[in-house]
């Protein structure tokens, strides 16, 4: 999902239209893996939907995003939820992940962030995710992907065109599904634990782990 910075206040509404309302349940499922006391990094945290859910599990969460207006909305939500002691929000992008300490996070999350990245940025980010995760730590993803089936790609295009138009009119938001995401994750050296695809195979929930020390 590529966010136009001029419409952050309408972003959540547009995303719910574009994902046909599936995003909230997907985020609930992803954050069900998070435990109390874990250190969590939320990539492209936006208005804080995933960040807040993780913090409500009593995890310590750092949410990063390049959009200051989105972060302002997220900060307001954090304050309203009385979770300021559990959440740190930073204006930064994935290209700055190199400044983070190695093996410092139990969990890295992505909710519609990878679909904002270029191919090179995605490869770099996955490499950094592996470096930042503690051994045995895990990556949680909810994002748009490109169906492998030609028929489903055609059907997906027919269904999505009106949704994309409506969403753009509301938020000036464009979309770009990620190709071969599971393969890219494995190439980065992470182990896929589970994958959940919707019927159209254009939206993925993925759970991957960093191998523990000594494991292949």
C-alpha positions in Angstrom: 0.0 0.0 0.0 1.5 3.4 -1.0 0.2 6.2 1.2 -0.2 9.7 -0.1 0.8 11.9 2.8 -1.9 14.5 2.2 -4.7 12.1 3.3 -3.6 10.3 6.5 -6.9 11.0 8.4 -8.8 9.0 5.7 -6.3 6.2 5.4 -8.0 3.7 7.7 -11.3 4.1 6.0 -9.7 3.6 2.6 -7.8 0.5 3.8 -10.9 -1.1 5.1 -12.7 -0.6 1.8 -9.7 -2.0 -0.2 -9.3 -5.0 2.0 -13.0 -5.7 2.3 -12.9 -5.3 6.0 -10.6 -8.3 6.6 -7.7 -6.3 8.1 -8.9 -6.1 11.7 -9.4 -9.8 12.0 -6.0 -10.4 10.3 -4.3 -8.1 12.8 -6.0 -9.8 15.7 -4.7 -13.2 14.5 -1.2 -11.9 14.0 -0.9 -10.3 17.4 -2.2 -13.4 19.1 1.3 -14.7 18.8 2.8 -11.8 20.9 3.5 -12.4 24.6 3.9 -10.1 27.6 7.3 -8.4 27.9 8.4 -9.1 24.3 10.2 -6.4 22.4 8.4 -5.7 19.1 9.2 -3.6 16.1 6.3 -2.5 13.8 7.4 -1.5 10.3 5.4 1.2 8.7 3.1 1.5 11.7 0.9 4.1 10.1 -2.0 5.1 12.4 -1.0 2.4 14.9 -3.5 -0.4 14.4 -0.9 -3.2 14.8 1.2 -1.2 17.3 -1.7 -0.8 19.7 -2.8 -4.4 19.5 0.7 -5.6 20.4 1.0 -3.1 23.3 -2.3 -4.3 24.7 -0.5 -7.7 25.1 1.8 -5.9 27.4 4.7 -6.0 24.9 7.1 -3.1 24.4 6.6 -1.8 20.9 8.5 0.5 18.7 6.5 1.7 15.7 8.3 3.4 12.8 6.9 5.3 9.8 8.1 8.0 7.4 4.8 9.9 7.5 4.7 12.4 10.4 1.0 13.0 10.0 0.2 9.3 10.3 2.4 9.2 13.4 0.5 12.1 15.0 -2.7 10.2 14.6 -1.0 7.1 16.1 0.3 9.1 19.0 -3.1 10.4 19.8 -4.5 6.9 19.8 -1.7 5.7 22.0 -2.4 8.4 24.6 -6.2 7.8 24.5 -5.5 4.1 25.1 -3.1 4.9 28.1 -0.3 2.9 26.4 2.4 5.6 26.3 4.7 3.5 28.6 4.5 0.6 26.2 4.9 2.3 22.9 7.7 4.4 21.2 6.8 6.0 17.9 9.6 7.1 15.6 9.7 9.0 12.2 12.0 6.8 10.2 12.0 4.4 7.2 13.2 0.9 6.6 16.4 2.3 5.0 17.4 3.4 8.5 17.0 0.0 10.1 20.8 -0.4 9.9 21.0 1.9 13.0 19.1 -0.6 15.1 21.0 -3.0 17.4 21.3 -6.6 16.1 19.2 -9.3 17.8 17.3 -6.7 19.8 13.7 -7.7 18.9 11.6 -10.7 19.7 9.0 -9.8 17.0 9.0 -7.7 13.8 5.6 -6.9 12.4 4.4 -5.6 9.0 0.9 -4.5 8.2 0.7 -3.4 4.6 4.2 -2.1 4.7 6.0 -4.4 2.3 3.6 -3.5 -0.5 4.9 0.1 -0.2 8.5 -0.9 -0.9 10.5 -1.3 -4.1 12.0 -4.7 -4.9 15.4 -3.6 -3.6 14.0 -2.0 -0.5 12.1 -5.2 0.3 15.1 -7.4 -0.1 17.1 -5.0 2.2 14.4 -4.9 4.8 14.1 -8.7 5.0 17.8 -8.9 5.5 17.7 -6.4 8.3 14.7 -8.1 9.8 16.7 -11.3 10.2 19.6 -9.3 11.7 17.3 -7.5 14.2 15.5 -10.6 15.4 16.7 -12.6 18.3 17.4 -16.3 17.5 13.9 -17.9 17.5 12.3 -14.5 17.1 9.5 -14.2 14.6 8.2 -12.0 11.7 4.5 -11.4 11.4 3.0 -10.1 8.1 -0.4 -9.1 6.8 -0.1 -7.7 3.3 -1.2 -7.7 -0.3 0.4 -10.3 -2.6 0.1 -11.3 -6.2 -1.9 -14.5 -6.8 0.2 -17.2 -8.5 -2.8 -18.5 -10.6 -3.4 -16.7 -13.8 -7.1 -17.1 -13.5 -7.1 -15.6 -10.0 -4.9 -12.8 -11.1 -7.5 -11.9 -13.8 -10.4 -12.3 -11.3 -8.5 -10.2 -8.7 -8.0 -7.4 -11.3 -11.7 -7.4 -12.2 -12.8 -7.2 -8.5 -10.1 -4.7 -7.5 -10.6 -2.1 -10.1 -13.7 -0.5 -8.6 -12.3 -0.9 -5.1 -9.1 0.8 -6.1 -11.0 3.7 -7.7 -13.2 4.2 -4.6 -10.2 4.0 -2.3 -8.2 6.5 -4.5 -11.1 8.9 -4.4 -11.2 8.8 -0.6 -7.5 8.6 0.2 -5.5 9.2 -3.0 -3.9 5.8 -2.2 -2.5 3.4 -4.8 -1.6 -0.3 -4.3 1.1 -2.7 -5.4 0.9 -6.3 -4.5 4.1 -8.1 -3.6 5.3 -10.9 -5.9 6.7 -14.1 -4.5 6.8 -12.9 -0.9 7.2 -16.4 0.8 10.1 -17.1 -1.5 11.8 -13.8 -0.7 11.4 -14.5 3.0 13.0 -17.9 2.7 15.8 -16.4 0.6 16.5 -14.0 3.5 17.1 -17.0 5.8 13.9 -17.0 7.7 11.8 -20.1 8.3 8.1 -20.0 7.4 5.9 -21.4 10.1 2.5 -20.8 8.6 0.7 -19.0 5.7 -2.9 -18.1 5.5 -4.3 -16.8 2.2 -7.8 -15.6 1.4 -9.8 -17.3 -1.4 -8.5 -14.9 -4.0 -5.0 -15.5 -2.8 -4.3 -11.7 -2.9 -3.9 -11.2 0.8 -1.5 -13.1 3.0 -1.0 -13.6 6.7 2.4 -15.1 7.2 4.3 -16.2 10.3 8.1 -16.9 10.0 10.9 -17.5 12.5 14.6 -16.7 12.6 16.4 -20.0 13.2 17.7 -20.6 16.6 21.5 -20.6 17.1 23.0 -23.8 15.7 19.9 -24.6 13.7 19.9 -24.6 9.9 
